[in-house]
Amino acid sequence: MTHISPYVLLRSVAAISAFALLQACIKPEPPNPEADIETFTVPDSLLTGDIFIDQSNRKILLYLEPEAFESGIAPRITLSAGATVSPASGDSIHFTKEVVYTVSSASGENRKQYTVEVVSIGEWKWSFEKWLVQDVDNYQYPVESEGEQVWSSGNPGVALSGVPKQPSGYPLRSTDDSKDGTHAAELVTLKGTTLSGIVGIKLFAGSLFLGNFDINSAFLEPLKATQFGQPFAGKATRFTGHYKYTPGATYQDKAGNPVPGYTDSCAIYAVLYTGRTRLDATNIHTSDRIVAVAQLPDGSGRGNWTHFNIPFNYIPGRKSERDMMMAIVASSSKDGDQYRGAIGSRLVIDSLAIIQ
Amino acid sequence: MNIRNIFLISILAFGARAQAQIHLEHRIQAGFNIGGTAPVGFPNTIRKVDSYRPEFSPSLGYELSWRPSATHKWGAAAGVKLDYKGMTVKDEVMYFHTMITMDDGSGKSEFEGAFTGKNKTTVRNAYVSFPISAIYMPNDKWRFNLGTYMAWLFSANFHGNVSDGYIRNGGSLGEKVAVSQAEFDFGTDMRRFDVGLQGGAERRVGKKLRVTGNLNWGLRPVFPSDFRGMDFPMYNIYVTLGVAYRI
């Protein structure tokens, strides 16, 4: 018989009893306090672009064919486990007045309201005059004159990293330093926080793009969180606008180390591509759905307001289809998606347009 | 012979007289701490404990015990110990409220949210403890003790990760963010001072050797009240299993 030392035996017995004790302490499961609309589905034939549920601003953004807008839709809705919604899944909704979905959690205590917003871009022209402040994290985002949300930025992701909850704490905000009207969009590359440093993010580049920010991917696949593009019809010929750019003092690599002799530059481009599903930062330059590109050729510093007027360069062999999307992307550090750039780089943009 | 010498002699004489009557015992204690730094009564946000393992947590100390005479059953003891207290727990949580605050000198960053998914926590703290006990020796074999302890933390480890789940920004109504793995380290947030109750039993197994078992129950939460990493208090609850050797 093998000899087991009494100590080892005693220690095992104690460990097993401690584990058993821990298991015995488990209480009944708490009722689900969550009240999300997780999916919102209508037949693809009614859509010009994929539906987006903006969980940060509690909006359901719809991109509808004109007939669907006229006749209304009957969406299928899925919710957090055990939650209920009114109007119910499958009920018809009409866009003669504002539609609000109210979700109640299984626990009963929590309610969440989602406003339905039918998004369509009438005129492809922006001067960034109207900005809203997000309720909880206090970052700004630009909206159309009717309040529609067509632009987005990395701000919702930055909000998770514990920056000061005020508009100036975020990389995208409005500024009075404008070319046209009274406001313009200001994009500033900011230093990462201690929290973001843990996940290897040492800086936040300022970004502004047509499309949506998918917060669910912000940690896991940040490059997929930036969903670029809005439904587009017609033929794009030129991309125009005004900007100013001041690169920050010291360019740094992903690890936060300075890279001597390198100056930050900005990125401003428009991409026209086929389909209803948005491209993101992983494929906006490489997808074979891309039909045409208009890109600012030189992203170096410009002290004064500088006009650009760039023709769309149509890629030979690529054909337009019925469903098209247009992305416009701007960043205060062109390698910001790789978390490289110079803290303090500042890009101001105003009066953008797609000339058809 | 000056006054100082007289004073010294009388102390020695008194000491010798006292020695003849009272019974003092010097002992070296060695053992391992097994237990947990844990809430008393689990919150319902902890759904499952997947595994538990004690960390290598030795305890080494010296104790002086005193009884009015060698045959007296009651006495008292005081000691000093080096105590490691540690464990690794893997568990699953649901809607677990947390707030992480970090300050790197240049500014404070904060994140508050509710996490659902897996958690792994490793604790390994080193304390200098000062236990004080009443002792009871009903016979030659057994010895019981009950008392309190005070402990100062000099090396703190409280870290781990969350994985395979999601966190909601701000709380259960906030937007959901998928998390594959994120590390946390709350070591520097821990309180430096712990106080609690302790008691146990010993059985003689040799001329000078006894096997011992002693429960140490911390009464002070290991994190300060303004710490929001976990929204429930946690205590040091450890059993020391070991030996005591009379010297």
Interface residues (C-beta under 8 A of the other chain):
Chain A: P6 Y7 L10 R11 A14 A15 A18 F19 L22 Q23 C25 I26 K27 P28 E29 P30 N32 P33 E34 A35 D36 Q55 S56 S105 N110 K112 V136 D137 P156 A159 L160 S161 G162 V163 P164 K191 T193 T194 L195 S196 G197 I198 V199 I215 N216 S217 A218 F219 L220
Chain B: F32 I34 G35 G36 A38 G41 F42 P43 N44 T45 I46 R47 K48 V49 S51 Y52 R53 P54 V89 M94 Y95 I100 T101 M102 D103 D104 S106 G107 K108 S109 E110 F111 Y166 R168 N169 G170 S172 L173 G174 E175 K176 V177 A178 V179 S180 A182 E183 V211 V239 L241
